[in-house]
Amino acid sequence: MAIQVRIPSVLRRQTNGEDMVLLDGVTLGEVLDGLEARYEGLRGKLRGPQGEIRRFVNIYINDEDIRLLSGPTTPVADGDEVTIIPAVAGG
């Protein structure tokens, strides 16, 4: 099943400039595993050592915040869109 993952501009250096990637998976965690396997530069930027989503990274499945769903165990289906939005700070 193809899940569309939108890559924010701040992470495109790690994805060779790709702004959208198609991946397979049954859960969000599996999709993130596939993303991190394809682009090793992402490893550690989205999730912590135990696989938890880092608190400064917001992830949405079809515009629904995964923190209000089941986090990494949230099921995904063919055609779903995953959007990654890391917090950006500056001053």
Backbone as CSV, one residue per row, in Angstrom:
resi,resn,N_x,N_y,N_z,CA_x,CA_y,CA_z,C_x,C_y,C_z
1,MET,0.845,-1.180,0.000,0.000,0.000,0.000,0.882,1.232,0.000
2,ALA,0.510,2.230,-0.763,1.337,3.427,-0.918,0.852,4.545,-0.001
3,ILE,1.736,4.973,0.855,1.480,6.090,1.761,2.347,7.247,1.284
4,GLN,1.748,8.411,1.120,2.459,9.595,0.657,3.002,10.347,1.872
5,VAL,4.312,10.541,1.913,4.945,11.248,3.025,5.489,12.567,2.505
6,ARG,4.998,13.666,3.059,5.454,15.012,2.689,6.675,15.363,3.537
7,ILE,7.742,15.758,2.864,8.999,16.090,3.536,9.126,17.616,3.604
8,PRO,9.268,18.179,4.795,9.412,19.639,4.903,10.778,20.097,4.382
9,SER,10.842,21.335,3.967,12.077,21.862,3.371,13.279,21.716,4.300
10,VAL,13.082,21.832,5.594,14.194,21.753,6.542,14.828,20.347,6.573
11,LEU,14.117,19.325,6.121,14.652,17.956,6.112,15.032,17.461,4.719
12,ARG,14.848,18.270,3.709,15.096,17.813,2.337,16.570,17.587,2.032
13,ARG,17.436,18.164,2.812,18.867,17.905,2.623,19.136,16.407,2.861
14,GLN,18.442,15.828,3.827,18.615,14.409,4.136,17.909,13.495,3.127
15,THR,16.972,14.036,2.344,16.228,13.211,1.376,16.621,13.531,-0.058
16,ASN,17.812,14.059,-0.233,18.315,14.391,-1.568,17.381,15.335,-2.328
17,GLY,16.729,16.236,-1.600,15.854,17.220,-2.216,14.425,16.764,-2.444
18,GLU,14.134,15.508,-2.143,12.772,14.991,-2.346,11.798,15.706,-1.408
19,ASP,10.661,16.156,-1.950,9.649,16.800,-1.110,8.478,15.873,-0.801
20,MET,8.429,14.731,-1.504,7.382,13.745,-1.265,7.950,12.369,-1.578
21,VAL,7.618,11.415,-0.714,8.107,10.047,-0.864,6.919,9.101,-0.709
22,LEU,6.863,8.065,-1.533,5.847,7.024,-1.395,6.462,5.843,-0.661
23,LEU,5.796,5.398,0.395,6.295,4.286,1.201,5.149,3.333,1.522
24,ASP,5.514,2.133,1.931,4.534,1.143,2.350,4.589,0.990,3.858
25,GLY,3.490,0.536,4.425,3.432,0.255,5.852,2.005,0.088,6.301
26,VAL,1.837,-0.576,7.421,0.517,-0.793,8.006,0.278,0.202,9.139
27,THR,1.377,0.658,9.754,1.291,1.654,10.825,2.217,2.817,10.492
28,LEU,2.014,3.919,11.173,2.906,5.070,10.992,4.343,4.680,11.317
29,GLY,4.538,3.905,12.369,5.882,3.474,12.740,6.583,2.728,11.620
30,GLU,5.857,1.861,10.900,6.445,1.135,9.777,6.808,2.090,8.642
31,VAL,5.963,3.082,8.413,6.256,4.078,7.380,7.515,4.857,7.755
32,LEU,7.627,5.256,9.012,8.825,5.979,9.458,10.062,5.092,9.381
33,ASP,9.915,3.792,9.685,11.038,2.857,9.547,11.533,2.856,8.099
34,GLY,10.591,2.788,7.170,10.937,2.781,5.751,11.606,4.073,5.324
35,LEU,11.110,5.189,5.841,11.678,6.496,5.516,13.113,6.596,6.033
36,GLU,13.325,6.172,7.284,14.663,6.236,7.879,15.625,5.246,7.222
37,ALA,15.109,4.106,6.746,15.963,3.142,6.053,16.391,3.678,4.686
38,ARG,15.475,4.356,4.011,15.783,4.896,2.683,16.732,6.089,2.772
39,TYR,16.532,6.915,3.803,17.336,8.139,3.969,17.965,8.120,5.357
40,GLU,19.133,7.522,5.466,19.769,7.352,6.765,20.018,8.659,7.497
41,GLY,20.101,9.769,6.767,20.309,11.070,7.394,19.151,11.490,8.287
42,LEU,18.001,10.854,8.120,16.838,11.172,8.952,16.851,10.449,10.293
43,ARG,17.634,9.382,10.374,17.661,8.593,11.607,18.017,9.496,12.788
44,GLY,17.186,9.489,13.778,17.413,10.298,14.965,16.814,11.693,14.902
45,LYS,16.427,12.146,13.744,15.830,13.483,13.641,14.329,13.450,13.948
46,LEU,13.682,12.337,13.679,12.236,12.230,13.886,11.873,11.502,15.168
47,ARG,12.690,10.502,15.533,12.358,9.674,16.689,13.545,9.517,17.616
48,GLY,13.227,9.271,18.875,14.258,9.044,19.882,14.719,7.600,19.874
49,PRO,15.596,7.243,20.821,16.203,5.911,20.855,15.207,4.761,21.040
50,GLN,14.092,5.015,21.697,13.076,3.977,21.894,11.987,4.016,20.827
51,GLY,12.187,4.809,19.796,11.208,4.888,18.717,10.109,5.909,18.946
52,GLU,10.206,6.656,20.044,9.191,7.680,20.333,9.383,8.872,19.413
53,ILE,8.276,9.463,18.997,8.341,10.663,18.168,8.907,11.786,19.024
54,ARG,9.908,12.447,18.530,10.501,13.558,19.288,9.447,14.638,19.522
55,ARG,9.491,15.267,20.667,8.435,16.213,21.045,8.394,17.454,20.177
56,PHE,9.494,17.779,19.509,9.508,18.956,18.646,9.145,18.620,17.199
57,VAL,8.727,17.382,16.950,8.313,16.967,15.611,6.814,16.680,15.642
58,ASN,6.084,17.375,14.795,4.642,17.144,14.673,4.391,16.335,13.412
59,ILE,3.596,15.291,13.555,3.275,14.439,12.415,1.760,14.318,12.323
60,TYR,1.275,14.453,11.102,-0.159,14.381,10.843,-0.434,13.296,9.811
61,ILE,-1.520,12.583,10.007,-2.022,11.642,9.006,-3.341,12.218,8.529
62,ASN,-3.375,12.601,7.269,-4.582,13.212,6.701,-5.090,14.359,7.573
63,ASP,-4.195,15.232,7.984,-4.504,16.427,8.784,-4.894,16.141,10.233
64,GLU,-4.715,14.901,10.702,-5.001,14.578,12.105,-3.684,14.367,12.840
65,ASP,-3.520,15.079,13.951,-2.310,14.989,14.759,-2.197,13.584,15.344
66,ILE,-1.068,12.923,15.107,-0.918,11.552,15.596,-0.877,11.478,17.118
67,ARG,-0.588,12.580,17.776,-0.608,12.581,19.250,-2.029,12.416,19.776
68,LEU,-3.009,12.779,18.964,-4.410,12.601,19.349,-4.947,11.256,18.866
69,LEU,-4.135,10.539,18.114,-4.497,9.205,17.630,-3.718,8.201,18.479
70,SER,-2.985,7.319,17.854,-2.222,6.304,18.595,-0.723,6.410,18.383
71,GLY,-0.248,7.612,18.058,1.186,7.803,17.869,1.736,6.908,16.774
72,PRO,2.916,6.306,16.987,3.540,5.471,15.958,2.734,4.219,15.609
73,THR,1.844,3.792,16.488,1.052,2.590,16.197,-0.240,2.908,15.440
74,THR,-0.438,4.164,15.081,-1.629,4.557,14.319,-1.628,3.838,12.970
75,PRO,-2.726,3.165,12.648,-2.800,2.486,11.350,-2.838,3.493,10.195
76,VAL,-2.260,3.104,9.076,-2.321,3.901,7.852,-2.903,3.019,6.746
77,ALA,-3.480,3.667,5.757,-4.116,2.939,4.662,-3.640,3.493,3.325
78,ASP,-3.804,2.711,2.303,-3.424,3.109,0.951,-4.017,4.476,0.631
79,GLY,-3.168,5.388,0.164,-3.618,6.724,-0.194,-3.546,7.750,0.924
80,ASP,-3.237,7.322,2.153,-3.103,8.288,3.253,-1.927,9.214,2.984
81,GLU,-2.004,10.404,3.562,-0.924,11.378,3.451,-0.365,11.673,4.836
82,VAL,0.922,11.487,4.985,1.627,11.779,6.234,2.399,13.072,6.020
83,THR,2.209,14.011,6.924,2.906,15.292,6.853,3.775,15.442,8.094
84,ILE,5.038,15.752,7.885,5.996,15.942,8.979,6.275,17.425,9.097
85,ILE,6.102,17.950,10.319,6.364,19.374,10.550,7.231,19.518,11.797
86,PRO,8.565,19.659,11.609,9.424,19.882,12.766,9.322,21.333,13.235
87,ALA,9.381,21.516,14.525,9.374,22.872,15.073,10.688,23.551,14.690
88,VAL,10.600,24.800,14.338,11.784,25.574,13.971,11.874,26.751,14.929
89,ALA,13.019,26.890,15.566,13.211,27.987,16.497,14.279,28.919,15.961
90,GLY,14.206,30.101,16.376,15.218,31.068,15.954,15.147,32.301,16.827
91,GLY,16.014,33.177,16.590,15.976,34.372,17.412,16.927,35.420,16.952
